[in-house]
C-alpha cells in the first residue's frame, strides 16, 4: 500500500474527528494501489452472541460477511506501471437510535475471523475508525494478474469477515447501516451494496420478590422439589446434605431473570443466613461462592474441617454476588452442626430497585437420640380373629419416635413385646420420617387360640434407649352376627343422603377393622330406583351402592353418601339374595319443601288467628270486669252518702241533747 493511501486514510479520520464532515476523496493515483468499483454483490450480517443479552450499557457487535465476484488486475498492460495491491472498503454507521443514544461505530475483527481468498495474492483486513479495508497484495511470481477470488463469506453469531461495534446506552432499537464503499468517498454510490440491520436492546429486568420463589427439598438428592417439604436430618456433622434450597429469581413480568455479561440484571447479590441450629453451604469457584449448576450431593462435606472440596462449609451466612450468578436459579445447602433442634435459613435478595428483601425463611430439623415413643394413630382398634389386621398401606397403628426437642427420629430399631405372644403378635410393616407402622395378628390355633373380647397389649420400645416405650392395646372381634342398614327416613331432591351398614359380633362389639366382611348378598345392595353419584367414604367401591357381598368397616360401620333422586315417589334399598344375614330394608320418602313450607305458613296463620281470638275474648272480659267495678263504685257511693246523712242527723240530735243538759245544770 502506498504512503499516499495511508495519508488519505489518516485525513479521513482527522476530518471526521474535527467535525468538518467527511469529504469525498478520490482513490489514490499511486501506481501500487487501486480500489475496485464493483465485485461486492451482497452483504450479510448477524448480531454476535456475545453478550447473550443486550441491555443498556452493552457493547453490540455485528458480524458481517459479503459475496464477492472475481476481481483481478494485470501486473502490466492498461496501466502505465504495474500494481501490487487492490482494496475493498466497508463502512458502517448508526442511522437510527433511541433519543440521545448515538454511538460511534468501530471496525474490528470478528471473534472468529473468516479469511477472504485471493488470486495470486494474500488478503488481509485492517481497521480505521468505522471503516474496514480488505486488501489483496500481490504474491505472484511470474503471474500476469492478481486480486480477489469469487467467494461468499457468511457471517455467524461468532464469526465473520469482520465486525462493527457500538455501545448501546439506552434500551430501544438501533439501526446499523453497512455498505461497500468501493470508491472510498464516504457516499453510497450506485454500484455499492448496502445492508441494514436492526438491533433491539432490552430494558433491564426489575427483580420481583412476588414472583421469585424459594423451595427447600429434603435429603442429599439432586432433584429439586416443587414445594417446600419438611427437612429432617441427624444432628451429627456429615458429608451428606440435610437438604437444599432452590432459589428462582424472576422479574416483574414473571419471567426468569437472565445473566448478561456475568452480571444478573438489577440483582446485586443473594444472601442466606442461618439462625438457630445448622450450617449453610454453597458451591464455590476459586474459593468464591457461586450459584452453581444445580443441586450437588455431599456439598456439606467441608463442614467438619471448613476447608477444601470446592465448597464453603461451617458458615452461618454467605452471599453470592451478581458476578458469580450464572443463571436465575441458585442453590444453597442445609448442613448439620452437631446440635439438635430447629434451624431457620433466611433468604434475602439484594437488588438495585428494591434494596434488601426477604424472599423466604426455610426451616430444617436436626434430631438427636430418641426420648419418647407415642402412638399417633390406630386404625385397628377392633382386631380380626385368626387373621392379620393392618398392612404397609394401612397399618393397624402407628408409633412416632421423638427426641428431647420433639423432633421425629427415623432409622430406629424398635422391639415389640406381646402380652401373650402365643395368641397375638405385632410386626413393623413400614417406617417413614420417624413414624413406624405395625400390623397385628391373632391365632385361633388351640391351645393358644384367641377369642372375641380378648384385649392384646403390645409394648413398643427402642432397642438402644429402652426407656423410650409405649403400650398399644386393641380388642379381638368375633364373626359378624347382626347387620343393620341405616338411612334417613325422608329426603329432598338432590340432597346428600347417608347410607350405613353396621355389623356387630356376638358380644355386640364392632366387627374387625381393615377386614373385608361378607355381609351382603351376592349382588350387594339393591335400590328400586336408579341412584346417581353414590360414593363410598370408607373401604372399597366408587360409584353406586355396594355391588358385591364384601365390605370393609371402620369401628363396625361402612358408610356411603349419594345424592337423593329427583323422583318424588320415594325409594327403598334392600339386600340382594344369597347373603348370610337377614337385613331389613330401609326406605326414604320424598319431602316436598314447597308443600312443607306452605303447611308451615298455614299453621302459623292459624296460630295467629287463635291468638287474635284469645286476645279479643280477653278484651271483652276486661271490659265486663271494668263495668262491674264501675257499678260497684256507684252503689258504694250512694251507700256512703246515705250513711253520712244519717250520721249528720245523729250528730245534730246529740248536740241538741248536750245543750239541754247544759241548761238544766245552770238552772
Wavefront OBJ file of the C-alpha trace (Angstrom):
o trace
v 0.000 0.000 0.000
v 1.348 3.419 -0.869
v 2.288 6.206 1.500
v -0.279 8.340 -0.292
v -3.025 5.871 0.585
v -2.024 5.885 4.260
v -2.100 9.684 4.367
v -5.560 9.669 2.773
v -6.916 7.356 5.490
v -5.481 9.495 8.245
v -7.050 12.531 6.631
v -10.477 10.852 6.592
v -10.340 10.164 10.322
v -8.895 13.582 11.173
v -11.554 15.470 9.237
v -14.330 13.446 10.848
v -12.864 13.955 14.306
v -12.629 17.729 13.765
v -16.327 17.866 12.981
v -15.942 19.065 9.385
v -17.715 16.009 7.984
v -16.192 13.520 5.607
v -15.133 14.909 2.255
v -15.380 12.986 -0.970
v -11.902 11.718 -1.668
v -10.962 10.072 -4.908
v -8.803 6.952 -4.887
v -5.101 7.472 -4.779
v -3.266 7.577 -8.048
v -0.306 5.667 -6.619
v 0.987 3.137 -9.023
v 0.748 0.329 -6.420
v -2.879 0.839 -5.267
v -6.343 0.525 -6.842
v -9.934 0.428 -5.398
v -12.378 -1.753 -7.331
v -15.618 -0.093 -8.330
v -17.602 -3.339 -8.160
v -17.324 -7.064 -7.320
v -19.162 -6.913 -3.914
v -22.643 -8.121 -4.836
v -24.193 -8.632 -1.365
v -23.535 -8.065 2.340
v -24.834 -10.302 5.142
v -24.953 -9.553 8.879
v -25.571 -11.353 12.185
v -25.611 -9.907 15.704
v -22.925 -11.542 17.815
v -23.998 -13.993 20.517
v -21.759 -12.171 22.983
v -23.165 -10.826 25.195
v -26.103 -13.232 25.386
v -28.496 -10.454 26.371
v -28.245 -6.870 25.192
v -29.143 -4.348 27.879
v -28.288 -0.652 28.300
v -24.519 -0.312 28.540
v -23.825 -3.410 26.437
v -21.311 -3.359 23.608
v -23.149 -4.509 20.499
v -21.147 -6.475 17.951
v -22.457 -7.096 14.446
v -20.513 -9.636 12.397
v -20.643 -9.182 8.635
v -19.763 -11.110 5.504
v -20.089 -10.477 1.782
v -20.470 -12.087 -1.602
v -17.560 -11.207 -3.897
v -17.231 -11.568 -7.603
v -13.817 -12.283 -9.037
v -11.745 -9.133 -9.363
v -8.239 -9.149 -10.734
v -5.942 -6.597 -12.273
v -2.982 -7.105 -14.585
v 0.534 -6.713 -13.438
v 1.036 -4.578 -16.509
v -0.891 -3.589 -19.612
v -3.528 -0.924 -19.477
v -1.935 0.905 -16.612
v 1.246 2.840 -17.147
v 3.005 0.794 -14.490
v 2.406 -2.481 -12.617
v 0.209 -2.539 -9.447
v 0.976 -4.554 -6.252
v -2.258 -4.126 -4.214
v -6.035 -3.892 -4.665
v -8.517 -2.896 -1.921
v -12.189 -3.109 -0.868
v -13.588 -0.886 1.869
v -16.583 -1.411 4.208
v -18.119 1.415 6.232
v -20.770 1.307 8.999
v -22.804 3.964 10.789
v -25.884 4.206 13.006
v -28.823 5.649 11.103
v -31.416 5.281 13.868
v -31.133 5.014 17.627
v -33.030 5.970 20.839
v -33.017 9.642 21.736
v -29.630 10.877 22.929
v -28.131 7.393 22.479
v -25.913 7.948 19.440
v -22.697 5.972 19.467
v -19.586 5.942 17.298
v -19.204 2.743 15.288
v -15.848 0.989 15.338
v -14.497 -1.575 12.893
v -12.854 -4.616 14.431
v -12.110 -8.270 13.798
v -14.781 -10.886 14.350
v -14.327 -13.269 17.274
v -13.580 -15.943 14.693
v -12.288 -14.232 11.557
v -13.030 -15.751 8.154
v -10.291 -15.005 5.625
v -11.146 -13.851 2.123
v -9.251 -15.762 -0.543
v -7.184 -14.056 -3.182
v -5.990 -14.810 -6.674
v -2.203 -14.807 -6.726
v -2.485 -12.575 -3.660
v -2.623 -12.543 0.126
v -5.724 -10.895 1.616
v -5.791 -9.028 4.946
v -8.363 -6.915 6.835
v -7.364 -3.708 8.591
v -9.403 -1.141 10.513
v -9.550 2.605 10.884
v -12.411 4.033 12.978
v -15.678 2.908 11.461
v -14.081 1.685 8.231
v -12.548 -1.655 7.289
v -10.032 -2.129 4.482
v -9.820 -5.501 2.750
v -6.530 -5.520 0.845
v -5.178 -8.101 -1.590
v -1.398 -7.892 -2.041
v 0.463 -9.389 -4.971
v 2.286 -12.554 -4.009
v 2.641 -13.932 -7.509
v 5.819 -14.976 -9.134
v 5.605 -14.579 -12.853
v 1.791 -14.388 -12.945
v 0.154 -11.877 -15.241
v -2.635 -10.781 -12.820
v -3.718 -10.889 -9.154
v -6.687 -9.841 -6.980
v -9.761 -11.317 -5.265
v -11.261 -14.712 -5.991
v -15.033 -15.194 -6.244
v -16.303 -16.179 -2.793
v -19.127 -15.772 -0.287
v -18.170 -15.169 3.330
v -21.215 -15.892 5.540
v -21.280 -14.280 8.959
v -22.495 -16.170 12.044
v -23.121 -15.219 15.673
v -19.429 -15.906 16.392
v -17.595 -15.367 13.103
v -17.390 -13.194 10.020
v -15.202 -11.344 7.582
v -15.103 -8.582 10.184
v -17.288 -6.845 12.779
v -18.600 -3.424 13.695
v -19.240 -2.481 17.322
v -21.057 0.308 19.148
v -22.225 0.983 22.692
v -25.977 0.807 23.380
v -26.535 3.468 26.006
v -30.314 3.056 26.216
v -32.992 0.462 25.649
v -34.603 0.551 22.224
v -33.867 -0.211 18.574
v -30.611 0.696 16.845
v -30.283 0.569 13.046
v -26.808 -0.119 11.721
v -26.055 0.502 8.035
v -23.062 -1.167 6.373
v -22.035 -0.548 2.789
v -19.160 -1.403 0.476
v -17.561 1.975 -0.086
v -15.590 0.797 -3.085
v -14.513 4.237 -4.178
v -13.890 5.309 -0.547
v -15.712 8.599 -0.940
v -17.943 8.093 2.159
v -21.037 8.242 -0.013
v -23.199 5.395 -1.248
v -22.739 5.084 -4.965
v -24.978 3.273 -7.402
v -22.777 0.200 -7.631
v -22.136 -0.139 -3.872
v -24.024 -2.753 -1.827
v -25.899 -1.667 1.335
v -27.137 -3.764 4.268
v -29.080 -2.521 7.305
v -29.784 -4.455 10.492
v -31.987 -3.572 13.460
v -30.634 -4.400 16.904
v -33.014 -4.402 19.854
v -31.663 -3.605 23.304
v -33.935 -4.760 26.101
v -34.846 -2.699 29.121
v -33.176 -4.163 32.195
v -35.247 -6.605 34.198
v -36.514 -5.431 37.583
v -36.408 -8.040 40.340
v -39.775 -9.174 41.733
v -39.982 -10.545 45.251
v -43.552 -11.595 44.464
v -42.792 -13.859 41.509
v -39.435 -15.169 42.707
v -39.506 -18.404 44.721
v -37.565 -20.391 47.274
v -38.172 -24.134 47.693
v -36.448 -26.406 50.214
v -36.020 -30.108 49.437
v -35.160 -32.806 51.975
v -32.102 -35.015 51.775
v -28.910 -35.428 49.778
v -30.517 -35.737 46.350
v -30.061 -33.730 43.178
v -33.654 -33.195 42.024
v -35.369 -30.043 43.338
v -38.912 -30.339 44.631
v -41.825 -28.207 43.507
v -42.935 -27.214 47.021
v -41.420 -26.928 50.478
v -41.103 -30.158 52.456
v -40.019 -30.951 55.992
v -36.238 -31.221 56.162
v -35.233 -33.826 58.746
v -31.644 -34.908 59.377
v -29.408 -36.277 62.111
v -27.627 -33.639 64.155
v -24.195 -35.193 63.588
v -21.974 -33.394 61.058
v -21.982 -35.333 57.803
v -20.804 -35.057 54.224
v -24.404 -35.584 53.140
v -26.642 -32.562 52.712
v -29.525 -32.334 55.160
v -31.436 -30.572 52.396
v -31.030 -27.944 49.722
v -32.753 -24.692 48.818
v -33.538 -23.757 45.229
v -33.938 -20.011 44.698
v -35.507 -18.931 41.400
v -35.215 -15.252 40.503
v -37.921 -13.673 38.337
v -38.680 -10.158 37.184
v -41.792 -8.021 37.393
v -43.291 -9.786 34.362
v -42.905 -13.212 35.999
v -40.075 -14.006 33.580
v -36.821 -15.679 34.535
v -34.105 -13.095 35.048
v -31.167 -13.535 32.690
v -27.465 -13.224 33.347
v -25.769 -10.828 30.931
v -22.006 -10.402 30.763
v -21.703 -12.258 34.072
v -23.997 -9.878 35.941
v -27.640 -10.600 36.733
v -29.803 -7.624 35.828
v -30.874 -5.487 38.803
v -29.879 -8.164 41.347
v -26.564 -7.411 43.052
v -26.463 -10.435 45.337
v -28.357 -13.235 47.076
v -27.688 -13.926 50.751
v -28.580 -16.798 53.096
v -28.345 -16.552 56.878
v -28.789 -19.450 59.312
v -30.245 -18.898 62.771
v -30.845 -21.489 65.441
v -29.366 -24.850 64.518
v -27.442 -25.802 61.367
v -24.773 -24.543 59.000
v -25.267 -23.489 55.392
v -23.100 -24.153 52.345
v -22.773 -23.103 48.727
v -20.689 -24.254 45.807
v -17.593 -22.202 45.096
v -15.168 -21.452 42.311
v -11.722 -20.401 43.387
v -12.981 -20.038 46.941
v -15.773 -17.657 45.913
v -19.453 -18.610 46.396
v -21.273 -19.241 43.108
v -24.831 -20.031 42.111
v -23.861 -23.476 40.839
v -25.398 -25.543 38.098
v -27.964 -27.346 40.245
v -28.071 -29.458 43.408
v -24.853 -31.385 44.098
v -24.816 -34.268 46.589
v -22.452 -34.102 49.575
v -21.904 -30.361 49.319
v -21.782 -30.297 53.137
v -18.527 -32.310 53.007
v -16.365 -29.474 54.315
v -18.409 -28.560 57.362
v -16.227 -30.731 59.586
v -12.934 -29.084 58.632
v -14.211 -25.900 56.964
v -11.818 -26.246 54.027
v -11.371 -27.791 50.586
v -13.771 -29.724 48.433
v -14.856 -26.798 46.315
v -17.490 -25.613 48.791
v -17.791 -23.237 51.704
v -18.730 -25.090 54.901
v -19.261 -24.353 58.565
v -20.865 -20.995 57.810
v -23.882 -19.238 59.268
v -24.182 -16.802 56.360
v -22.888 -16.368 52.824
v -23.621 -14.063 49.907
v -23.385 -14.878 46.206
v -22.551 -11.725 44.270
v -24.210 -10.984 40.941
v -20.969 -11.518 39.043
v -20.967 -15.127 40.296
v -24.589 -15.859 39.427
v -24.646 -17.708 36.119
v -28.419 -18.165 35.864
v -31.604 -17.190 37.654
v -31.547 -20.456 39.641
v -29.330 -20.537 42.744
v -28.736 -23.433 45.132
v -27.893 -23.312 48.844
v -27.413 -26.282 51.185
v -28.518 -27.014 54.769
v -25.905 -28.851 56.883
v -25.853 -30.356 60.383
v -23.662 -28.743 63.057
v -23.665 -31.381 65.854
v -26.583 -29.652 67.595
v -30.110 -30.997 67.831
v -33.028 -28.658 67.370
v -34.709 -26.390 64.848
v -32.949 -24.218 62.296
v -34.144 -21.356 60.145
v -32.492 -20.045 56.985
v -33.436 -16.588 55.737
v -33.068 -15.961 52.012
v -32.508 -12.312 51.074
v -32.235 -10.843 47.586
v -30.321 -7.584 47.193
v -31.313 -5.527 44.161
v -30.776 -2.037 42.840
v -34.520 -1.464 42.565
v -35.652 -2.888 45.894
v -32.689 -2.953 48.243
v -32.610 -5.923 50.630
v -35.793 -8.017 50.501
v -36.510 -11.231 52.391
v -37.667 -13.794 49.866
v -38.347 -16.683 52.263
v -37.419 -18.289 55.550
v -36.828 -22.025 55.200
v -36.730 -24.486 58.087
v -34.849 -27.656 58.969
v -34.977 -30.029 61.938
v -31.960 -31.903 63.310
v -32.716 -34.856 65.581
v -30.742 -36.421 68.421
v -31.323 -39.609 70.422
v -34.888 -40.820 70.879
v -36.507 -39.994 74.207
v -40.207 -40.676 73.616
v -42.397 -43.116 71.697
v -46.035 -42.138 71.151
v -48.962 -43.885 69.480
v -50.152 -41.380 66.880
v -52.877 -43.290 65.051
v -54.760 -46.544 65.461
v -56.845 -47.861 62.592
v -57.062 -51.348 64.083
v -58.874 -50.927 67.388
v -61.015 -53.987 66.578
v -58.857 -56.937 65.585
v -59.602 -59.799 63.238
v -59.823 -63.218 64.864
v -57.340 -65.674 63.398
v -56.045 -63.169 60.840
v -53.838 -60.114 60.383
v -55.171 -56.599 60.840
v -53.265 -53.855 59.024
v -50.704 -53.670 56.209
v -47.939 -51.442 54.869
v -50.602 -49.409 53.108
v -52.983 -49.078 56.055
v -51.353 -50.121 59.340
v -53.203 -51.219 62.443
v -51.404 -48.496 64.378
v -48.524 -46.011 64.126
v -45.838 -45.112 66.638
v -43.839 -41.887 66.417
v -40.334 -41.546 67.861
v -39.170 -38.100 69.031
v -36.109 -36.621 70.729
v -35.884 -34.166 73.591
v -36.925 -31.332 71.258
v -39.965 -33.190 69.968
v -38.293 -33.806 66.592
v -39.060 -37.070 64.816
v -36.275 -39.653 64.910
v -36.101 -42.018 61.908
v -33.958 -45.093 61.376
v -34.548 -46.732 64.754
v -34.709 -50.440 65.517
v -37.789 -50.923 67.678
v -38.859 -54.051 69.529
v -42.418 -55.302 70.013
v -43.273 -57.266 73.168
v -46.666 -59.024 73.274
v -48.759 -59.568 76.383
v -49.267 -63.145 75.096
v -47.063 -63.910 72.129
v -48.657 -67.335 71.701
v -52.011 -65.720 70.968
v -51.148 -62.452 69.259
v -48.139 -60.692 67.776
v -47.402 -57.324 66.217
v -44.908 -56.662 63.407
v -43.481 -53.484 61.879
v -44.649 -53.198 58.266
v -43.300 -49.765 57.253
v -41.469 -46.687 58.512
v -41.205 -43.106 57.301
v -39.955 -39.822 58.778
v -39.712 -41.088 62.337
v -43.063 -42.896 62.226
v -43.236 -46.690 62.475
v -46.220 -48.695 61.194
v -47.443 -52.036 62.561
v -49.858 -54.888 61.894
v -51.443 -57.224 64.476
v -52.013 -60.971 64.016
v -54.162 -63.208 66.243
v -54.345 -67.032 66.176
v -57.206 -69.491 66.506
v -54.926 -72.497 66.840
v -55.562 -74.316 70.101
v -54.436 -74.414 72.822
v -53.439 -70.767 72.299
v -56.484 -69.595 70.402
v -57.579 -66.009 70.911
v -61.277 -65.417 71.451
v -63.584 -62.489 70.864
v -63.312 -59.920 73.617
v -59.606 -60.564 74.316
v -57.554 -57.379 74.728
v -53.990 -57.807 73.427
v -51.320 -55.393 74.649
v -48.064 -54.655 72.812
v -45.107 -52.739 74.226
v -43.041 -50.965 71.558
v -39.566 -49.899 72.726
v -36.288 -48.637 71.308
v -33.610 -51.311 71.244
v -30.952 -48.854 72.486
v -32.788 -46.292 74.603
v -35.001 -48.830 76.348
v -36.741 -46.172 78.452
v -38.418 -44.947 75.294
v -41.506 -47.149 75.018
v -45.279 -47.096 74.569
v -48.132 -49.573 75.071
v -50.732 -50.250 72.391
v -53.906 -52.234 73.014
v -56.854 -53.482 70.968
v -59.896 -55.744 71.225
v -60.395 -59.001 69.345
v -63.667 -59.057 67.403
v -65.722 -62.129 66.622
v -67.564 -63.058 63.451
v -70.450 -60.803 62.362
v -73.798 -61.736 63.920
v -76.038 -58.744 63.226
v -76.062 -56.494 60.197
v -78.249 -53.381 60.060
v -78.828 -50.847 57.292
v -79.319 -47.222 58.295
v -80.633 -44.234 56.343
v -82.717 -41.107 56.952
v -86.468 -41.598 56.513
v -87.088 -38.599 54.221
v -85.272 -36.711 51.524
v -85.415 -33.683 49.300
v -84.381 -33.683 45.661
v -80.589 -33.632 45.190
v -79.655 -33.547 48.868
v -76.860 -35.749 50.215
v -78.133 -38.994 51.691
v -76.018 -41.130 54.031
v -76.342 -44.911 54.000
v -74.639 -47.053 56.653
v -74.056 -50.749 57.234
v -73.406 -51.598 60.888
v -72.075 -55.045 61.786
v -71.537 -56.427 65.290
v -70.336 -59.709 66.737
v -72.000 -61.892 69.389
v -70.714 -59.590 72.151
v -72.270 -56.573 70.391
v -68.776 -55.305 69.643
v -67.937 -53.901 66.214
v -66.537 -56.394 63.737
v -62.808 -56.204 62.907
v -61.345 -53.099 61.254
v -59.388 -53.196 57.977
v -61.006 -56.514 57.120
v -63.351 -57.366 54.241
v -66.535 -58.921 55.669
v -69.090 -60.784 53.522
v -72.096 -59.029 54.985
v -74.369 -58.644 51.942
v -75.977 -60.767 49.279
v -74.036 -61.790 46.211
v -75.130 -58.654 44.318
v -74.638 -56.290 47.232
v -77.479 -53.855 47.877
v -80.353 -53.136 45.519
v -82.364 -49.953 45.065
v -85.819 -49.899 43.483
v -84.797 -46.773 41.508
v -81.529 -45.573 39.945
v -79.293 -43.768 42.430
v -76.699 -41.397 40.982
v -73.444 -40.215 42.488
v -73.205 -42.775 45.260
v -69.666 -42.724 46.646
v -68.094 -44.879 49.317
v -66.453 -42.892 52.112
v -64.778 -45.872 53.763
v -63.418 -49.040 52.218
v -63.883 -50.011 48.587
v -66.360 -49.007 45.926
v -66.521 -45.821 43.933
v -69.878 -45.263 42.262
v -73.292 -46.570 43.279
v -74.268 -48.586 46.336
v -72.234 -51.754 47.126
v -72.472 -54.272 44.287
v -70.805 -57.234 45.969
v -71.046 -59.096 49.245
v -67.802 -57.899 50.859
v -67.420 -54.567 52.633
v -64.679 -53.241 54.938
v -65.844 -51.474 58.067
v -64.346 -48.887 60.399
v -65.395 -49.471 64.008
v -68.026 -51.826 62.600
v -69.587 -49.251 60.234
v -69.376 -48.827 56.483
v -70.669 -45.512 55.117
v -71.757 -44.202 51.716
v -73.078 -40.844 50.650
v -75.061 -40.221 47.482
v -77.457 -37.682 46.026
v -81.160 -38.165 46.607
v -83.113 -38.945 43.417
v -85.260 -36.467 41.548
v -88.197 -38.834 41.838
v -90.881 -37.856 44.351
v -92.068 -41.430 44.767
v -89.559 -42.367 47.474
v -87.108 -45.262 47.255
v -86.103 -48.414 49.084
v -82.706 -50.081 49.461
v -82.652 -53.810 50.163
v -80.145 -56.618 50.465
v -79.732 -58.869 47.446
v -80.243 -62.616 47.524
v -77.583 -65.109 48.523
v -76.374 -63.423 51.682
v -75.733 -64.989 55.085
v -77.517 -62.359 57.139
v -81.100 -61.202 57.330
v -81.005 -57.461 56.760
v -84.088 -55.265 56.965
v -84.657 -52.873 54.066
v -84.593 -49.113 54.559
v -86.819 -46.596 52.807
v -86.979 -42.855 52.392
v -89.981 -40.779 51.352
v -89.931 -37.549 49.414
v -90.311 -34.392 51.483
v -91.831 -31.591 49.379
v -90.126 -28.424 50.546
v -92.743 -26.120 48.987
v -95.626 -28.087 50.447
v -93.940 -28.253 53.823
v -93.316 -24.511 53.713
v -96.927 -23.827 52.723
v -98.181 -26.081 55.528
v -95.877 -24.345 57.954
v -97.164 -20.966 56.797
v -100.787 -22.139 57.153
v -100.090 -23.443 60.642
v -98.546 -20.119 61.516
v -101.597 -18.262 60.156
v -103.966 -20.480 62.179
v -101.901 -19.920 65.273
v -102.056 -16.174 64.683
v -105.865 -16.318 64.277
v -106.239 -18.279 67.503
v -104.056 -15.766 69.269
v -106.180 -12.900 67.927
v -109.410 -14.582 69.079
v -107.976 -15.193 72.515
v -106.955 -11.558 72.695
v -110.485 -10.398 71.746
v -112.066 -12.607 74.406
v -109.626 -11.299 76.954
v -110.530 -7.738 75.963
v -114.290 -8.470 76.364
v -113.705 -9.985 79.785
v -111.690 -6.960 80.791
v -114.494 -4.624 79.622
v -117.122 -6.548 81.622
v -114.947 -6.527 84.681
v -114.433 -2.803 84.337
v -118.235 -2.215 84.092
v -118.865 -4.338 87.190
v -116.272 -2.332 89.031
v -117.927 0.937 87.940
v -121.382 -0.230 89.115
v -119.975 -1.333 92.447
v -118.300 2.030 92.968
v -121.583 3.865 92.184
v -123.577 1.713 94.644
v -120.971 2.206 97.302
v -121.084 5.949 96.734
v -124.844 6.039 97.329
v -124.492 3.952 100.435
v -121.764 6.226 101.787
v -123.909 9.306 101.108
v -126.861 7.774 102.988
v -124.678 6.849 105.927
v -123.178 10.326 106.032
v -126.646 11.876 106.051
v -127.755 9.636 108.930
v -124.553 10.442 110.802
v -125.150 14.147 110.419
v -128.656 13.741 111.872
v -127.310 11.824 114.833
v -124.665 14.488 115.465
v -127.320 17.209 115.337
v -129.580 15.297 117.783
v -126.622 14.735 120.113
v -125.725 18.408 120.016
v -129.232 19.421 120.918
v -129.256 16.952 123.815
v -125.987 18.353 125.170
v -127.390 21.907 125.060
v -130.445 20.832 127.047
v -128.331 19.195 129.670
v -126.121 22.288 129.981
v -129.203 24.461 130.533
v -130.572 22.205 133.282
v -127.224 22.215 135.044
v -127.096 26.022 135.085
v -130.554 26.228 136.472
l 1 2 3 4 5 6 7 8 9 10 11 12 13 14 15 16 17 18 19 20 21 22 23 24 25 26 27 28 29 30 31 32 33 34 35 36 37 38 39 40 41 42 43 44 45 46 47 48 49 50 51 52 53 54 55 56 57 58 59 60 61 62 63 64 65 66 67 68 69 70 71 72 73 74 75 76 77 78 79 80 81 82 83 84 85 86 87 88 89 90 91 92 93 94 95 96 97 98 99 100 101 102 103 104 105 106 107 108 109 110 111 112 113 114 115 116 117 118 119 120 121 122 123 124 125 126 127 128 129 130 131 132 133 134 135 136 137 138 139 140 141 142 143 144 145 146 147 148 149 150 151 152 153 154 155 156 157 158 159 160 161 162 163 164 165 166 167 168 169 170 171 172 173 174 175 176 177 178 179 180 181 182 183 184 185 186 187 188 189 190 191 192 193 194 195 196 197 198 199 200 201 202 203 204 205 206 207 208 209 210 211 212 213 214 215 216 217 218 219 220 221 222 223 224 225 226 227 228 229 230 231 232 233 234 235 236 237 238 239 240 241 242 243 244 245 246 247 248 249 250 251 252 253 254 255 256 257 258 259 260 261 262 263 264 265 266 267 268 269 270 271 272 273 274 275 276 277 278 279 280 281 282 283 284 285 286 287 288 289 290 291 292 293 294 295 296 297 298 299 300 301 302 303 304 305 306 307 308 309 310 311 312 313 314 315 316 317 318 319 320 321 322 323 324 325 326 327 328 329 330 331 332 333 334 335 336 337 338 339 340 341 342 343 344 345 346 347 348 349 350 351 352 353 354 355 356 357 358 359 360 361 362 363 364 365 366 367 368 369 370 371 372 373 374 375 376 377 378 379 380 381 382 383 384 385 386 387 388 389 390 391 392 393 394 395 396 397 398 399 400 401 402 403 404 405 406 407 408 409 410 411 412 413 414 415 416 417 418 419 420 421 422 423 424 425 426 427 428 429 430 431 432 433 434 435 436 437 438 439 440 441 442 443 444 445 446 447 448 449 450 451 452 453 454 455 456 457 458 459 460 461 462 463 464 465 466 467 468 469 470 471 472 473 474 475 476 477 478 479 480 481 482 483 484 485 486 487 488 489 490 491 492 493 494 495 496 497 498 499 500 501 502 503 504 505 506 507 508 509 510 511 512 513 514 515 516 517 518 519 520 521 522 523 524 525 526 527 528 529 530 531 532 533 534 535 536 537 538 539 540 541 542 543 544 545 546 547 548 549 550 551 552 553 554 555 556 557 558 559 560 561 562 563 564 565 566 567 568 569 570 571 572 573 574 575 576 577 578 579 580 581 582 583 584 585 586 587 588 589 590 591 592 593 594 595 596 597 598 599 600 601 602 603 604 605 606 607 608 609 610 611 612 613 614 615 616 617 618 619 620 621 622 623 624 625 626 627 628 629 630 631 632 633 634 635 636 637 638 639 640 641 642 643 644 645 646 647 648 649 650 651 652 653 654 655 656 657 658 659 660 661 662 663 664 665 666 667
